[in-house]
Amino acid sequence: HSTYNYLMNFTFLRTTLLIFFLLASFLATQYSSWLDYYDDNLHVYFLDVGQGDSILIKTPDRKFILVDGGPGEITAFRVSEILPIWISEIDLAIVTHSHADHLGGFIPILEHYDINCLVYRVDDKEISKTEEHFRKMLDDLNIKRTFQKDIPVDCFDSVINIQNFYLLEGQLLRSSKSGHRSFNENLESIITTISYGDFDVILTGDAETPVLQSFLGAAPKKDLDIEVIKVPHHGAIDSFYPSLIHLLKPELAVISAGAKNRYGHPHTKVLTGYKNMGVEVLQTLTDGTVEIFSNGKDWHVVR
């Protein structure tokens, strides 16, 4: 009988301690989310989603932007680690292009969060069953969509400035070696610049050199002073364009790629190239989720 009581007391104590530690862990996570949510800073999170891209942004006026959805379920989990538990809406989402490692994670995101407005190219045919499923969900949920370089105020309005750049149909044709509409989705990548005061970050999707060249030609030279660049195409050599880096003068480059990926991302020459130009490089595959925050003047990486 005494052995039975001992076992019952031990089980009760162990269960109580487990609940306590789980609760403490949950409260610690939520406290951090609460602090980030209620401060007046811009937060940019380059999410560790494996071989893919997903960037979550919290604006100083407490709105959330998700640029790309990564490859799958992992993105919804990463987003849930950062958003306070009471937040159920993402104010703006941007799909840079249709490859599954950028779009696939939006399917579970839509199952867990409302999206107020979406920047997404829908004037071409879907390239996969994943994209077909995604478009059906957009229709079923009646999500507001736009595809303009200047995002309409009725879609998204904030204290930060957002500018999108992408190749137009004629430029896509000229960028194709065959002279026909390119089937290289990377040439359709949206480049997004986000500015808050003196702090600027450029998000490049999988943009390859022709897109970067066109962006450089179109962008006002006085505005080409960027603090942080999301390295195009996971650090692939086909997206390494030194002329752009020289003009942008970024202080930090972030590469989103998965460990031991079959593409060999990031390319050694890309890593060496950025470092030789004096740019610090962080990688999600070695550094995990990279968080940056700025008050519009100073900016810092959360170490």
Salt bridges, closest charged atoms under 4 A:
ASP39 OD2 - HIS43 NE2 2.71
ASP39 OD1 - LYS58 NZ 2.89
ASP40 OD1 - ARG62 NH2 3.33
ASP48 OD2 - ARG78 NH2 3.86
ASP53 OD2 - HIS102 ND1 3.99
ASP53 OD2 - LYS230 NZ 2.56
ASP53 OD1 - HIS234 ND1 3.41
ASP68 OD2 - HIS102 ND1 2.73
GLU81 OE1 - ARG78 NH1 3.31
ASP101 OD2 - HIS102 NE2 3.76
ASP101 OD2 - HIS234 NE2 3.11
ASP124 OD1 - ARG135 NH2 3.60
ASP124 OD2 - ARG181 NH2 3.75
GLU126 OE1 - ARG135 NH1 3.23
GLU131 OE2 - ARG135 NH2 3.31
ASP139 OD1 - ARG145 NH2 2.87
ASP140 OD2 - LYS136 NZ 2.88
GLU169 OE1 - ARG181 NH1 2.85
GLU188 OE1 - ARG121 NE 3.53
GLU188 OE2 - ARG181 NH2 2.44
ASP206 OD2 - HIS97 NE2 3.14
ASP206 OD1 - HIS102 NE2 3.05
ASP206 OD1 - HIS234 NE2 3.30
ASP223 OD1 - LYS222 NZ 3.36
ASP238 OD1 - HIS233 ND1 2.93
GLU280 OE2 - ARG303 NH2 3.13
GLU291 OE2 - HIS43 ND1 3.00
